[in-house]
C-alpha cells in the first residue's frame, strides 16, 4: 500500500481532515523561504491535534542548526526533512530520523545525488529545480524513479487526484507527498481535493 504524506499544513482543521481521511504523515514547513511556513505555536497546535500513528514531519531548507534544534525541542517531530544542500552528516547530527529531498528538475542528471545520503531513512524525489523550494507543483519524469536504492523512495512534485494513480503505476514509490495539488491557496487545503487525492491513492494502491 502506498503511504501518503500531506505537506505544507498551516491549519489544525486541515491536518485533522487529512488524518481522518487516511493520511499517514503531515508535513510542517519551517524554512523562511516557504509560503507555507508555520510558527512554533502553529506547529505545536497541529501536532497536538494529531491522532496516534500519524507522523509529524518537520521541513527545512538550508536553515541554521539552531532552528532545527528549536523545532525538535518545541514540536517533537517524528521525522526531519531537508530540502537544501545539506550534506548527510549535517542532517544526521540531530540524532533524529530524516528524509532528504532530491531536486529532480535536472532530470536524470540528479540521480547520482541519491547515493550521497546513506544515513537518510528515506529519499524524497521532488520535481523542483536545484535551489528551489518544494511545493512548486512541478513534476518530473516518473520513469526516472530508480529501482536499485535500498532506502524507501517518496514521490513528490505536481501530484493531483487526477494523475497520482498513473504516478504510482509508473514510479512505484513507497509513498507519495502532496502539497499544492490539494490546495485552494498556499498552505490552505481544499477539502474536496484532499479527499479525492487520498481516495485516488488508496484505489491505486
N, C-alpha and C positions, 0 to 999 in steps of 0.2 A: 504494500500500500504506500502510495506517495504521500509524504508528510507535507504539511502546509505551514508556512510562516507568513504572517501578515505584518508588514513592516510600516514604519512611519506613523505609529499610533500617537495621537496627541490628546485624545479624549477617553475618559473612562467608559462611556457608553459604547463607543466603537469597539474598544478592546473586549468588553463584556459580550457584545454581539458576536464578534469573531470567535471567541471561546465557545459560546453556546452553539454556534454553527458547526464547530468541529476543528477549528484551527489548533495546531499543535504548539505553535510558538507565536509570540508577539514581539515585534521589534520596536525599540525606543531609540531615537536618534539624539545624540548629544553634541555632535560637532556643530560649531557655529556656521559652517558652510552650508548647512541644510535648511531648506524652508520648513522642514518638519521637526526642527529642534524642539526638545522639551526641557523644561526646568526640572530640577531635582524634585520639587514639590509635585509637579505633574506626574513625573515618573513614579514616585512613591505611591501616589493615589491609584495609578493604573496597576502597578504591581500588587498592591494590597487587595485590589478588586478581582484578581485572577483566581479561578478555582484550581484545585490540585491538578497536577500533570499538564499544565500549560506553562511552557518555559518562557522566561523573560530574557531577551537578548538585547544587550546594550551596544550601540553602534558608535564608532569613532572613525575619524579620518585625519591622520597626521596630527593628532592632538597631543597636548602635553601629558606626561605620565601622571602629573598631579590631578588632572581632571579625571583620568581613568580611575585612579585610586579613590577619588572623592565619590564617584558614581558607585563603585564597588561597595564602599562603606555605607552609603546612604540608601541604595536601592537593592543591593544583594542580587544582582542578575545571575541567571543560571549559566549564561554564556556571554563572552565578549565577541564583538565582530569588528574587524579592522578593514577599512576601505582604501587606505592610502598606500604610501611607500614603506610602511613599517616592516622591518626585517623580522624573521622568525624569532630570534632571541629577544627582540624588543616586545613582541606580542606575548611571549611566554613568561616574561618577567613578573607578571602579576599573580602567578600561581593559579590561574583560572583557565578552564577550557575555553578555547576560542575558535572562531571561524575566520578565515582570511578570504576576502573578496579579490577576485582577479578581474581586471578590466579587459573585456573581450572586444573592445572597439577596434583593436588592431587585427582581429580575426585570428587566423592560425598562428601568427607570429607571437601571440600572447601565451600560447600553450606551454612554452618552456618554463614559465613562471610557476606553474603548478608544482614543480619539483623543489621549490625554494622554501616550502613551509612544512617540514616533517613533523613539527610539534602541533600543527593545527588539528582540531577534532573533525573539521570538515572544510571544504573549499567551495566558495560561492562564485559561480561564473556569471558575471553581470554584463549587460550589453553596453554600458557606457565606455567612453574613451579614457585613456590614461590621464589621470589628474582631475577627472570629472567626478562629481558626487554621484552616488547611486540614486535610484528613484527617478531617473530621467525618462523612463518609458521607452528606451531604445532596446531593440532586440539584436541578437547576433545569430549567426548560422548555427542552429541547434545540432546539426550533424557533426560539428566540431567537438561535441562533448566526448571526452576520452573514455575508454573502457578499461584502461590499464592502471588506474590510480586507486591505491588502497583506501584512501580516505573517502567518506561519503561526499558526493557532489550535489550541490544545491543549484538549481537553475533559476536565474532572475533576469529581468530586463524585458519590458514590453509585453508581459503576460496579461491576458484578459480571459474572461469566461469563454470568449469565442475561439481562442487559439490554444488554450492550455492543454486540451486533450491531445492535439497534434504535437505540441511541445513534449509532452510526456512520452508519446509514442516514438518520437524521433530521438530524443535525448536520453530517455530512461534514467532520470535523475533520482537520487534518494529523496529529495524534497524540492518543492517549488517555493519561491519567495515573491510576494506581490506587494506593491505599494500604489503606484499611480493608476494601475489597472482597475482598482476598486475604489477610486476616489471621485468626489464631486469637486474638490479643490485640494491643493497640497495639505496633507495632514488631516483632512476631513473625509471620512469614509462614507460611501454611498451604500446604504443597507441592501438595496437590491443587487448592486454589482457584487458586493461581498458575498451574499447568499448564492448568487449564480456562479461565482468563481469557485467557491468551496464545493458546491454540488457538482460542477464540471470535473473537478479533480477527483472527487470520490467515485464518480461514474467511470472515469478513465482508469482509475487505479485497479 
